[in-house]
C-alpha cells in the first residue's frame, strides 16, 4: 500500500526553465496539499486541491506558479520561468475526503535552480 | 492569522535521557488541532503526535507525550528515554477545525541531537 509518491526526488533547472513536480496521493485520497520548505525553515502552505478543483490557493505566489489535480492522474505543481529563489523542497500531502485531520506526506521534491 | 513559534532552534540530549521541545502559538479560535512532526535527514515528514484542543487530557504515544496548556497557548513535546533514532528536525503545527480549513501552519523547527 504505497503512500504519497512524489517525483522526481531531485530536480535541477536552469533559470528561466519550467519545473513540473508530480504527486500521486494515497489510493482513495481525494484531497491534495502542496507545501514549500526553504532551507532551515518550516513548511509553508501553498495550495489545497480536490479532484479538478482548487479549494485554497492563498499560499501560492501570484505569478509563475500553478497547480492542478485532474480527474485522472497525479497532481502537478508547475513553476514557470524558475528563479534562484524558487530553490526549495516541495512537499505534497494527501488525506481522505471529509474533515479528517490526518495527512500523509510524501518525501518531497528538492528543486535546485542554477 | 495563526502563528506558531518554536523558540529553540537546536536542542541536544544524552541517549536515554528526557528532553522537552517548546512550542507556542497564537490564535483567536477555540477549537483546533495541534501536531508534532518529525523530519529526519531522509526529509520524510512523520507525524509524531496530535492533540485536539477540546480534549483536556494530554496526548501520549509511547515515549512521546505533550503538555498542552490551552490558556497559555503552549504545546510542548516531551521525549522520554531518548534514542539515537530520535535525532531529527521537529516541527510543531496548528490546524483550524472544520470545513475548508485544511492547511497546517508550521513553526520554524527545532533540530534535536542525541548524544551517545
Interface residues (C-beta under 8 A of the other chain):
Chain A: X31 X33 X35 X40 X41 X42 X43 X44 X45 X48 X55 X56 X58 X59 X89 X91 X93 X95 X99 X101 X102 X103 X105 X107 X108 X110
Chain B: X4 X6 X33 X37 X42 X43 X44 X45 X46 X47 X50 X52 X91 X93 X95 X97 X98 X99 X100 X102 X103 X104 X105 X106 X107 X108 X109
